[in-house]
Amino acid sequence: MRLVQIAQHADDLDRAADFYTVLLDATPSARFDPPGLLFFDLEGVRLLLDRNAPSALLYLRVDNVHDALDRLGGLADVVTAPHVIFTHEDDALGPAGHEEWQAFIRDSEGNTVGLVSFVRA
């Protein structure tokens, strides 16, 4: 079994498209409006921004949490500043010998999004 798609609420597809284009450093892969659907490809998993979807808590892997926040500039409110969650001793939840950094932001549609990066300890 493999995750195929995750949906996230978006009131304004244009605003959401602008925000997620910067955050993901990618352009939308498809748009159907009506009914109000916008898609991004996350390495084979579809991110669907949908006017009728509930809010989801997404955790997105980025190369560097600090760089991702810098790239977003003022587009997102930082809910929780970058911090180390823990250091992985084995490969069960992340690469062994790496610190897991997380930060939380509020996207253009009011959803909370977690940013995650792994840094060699």
Summary of the structure (lengths in Angstrom):
residues: 121
radius of gyration: 14.9
end to end distance: 32.1
largest distance: 48.0
contacts: 347
relative contact order: 0.22
helix: 19%
strand: 44%
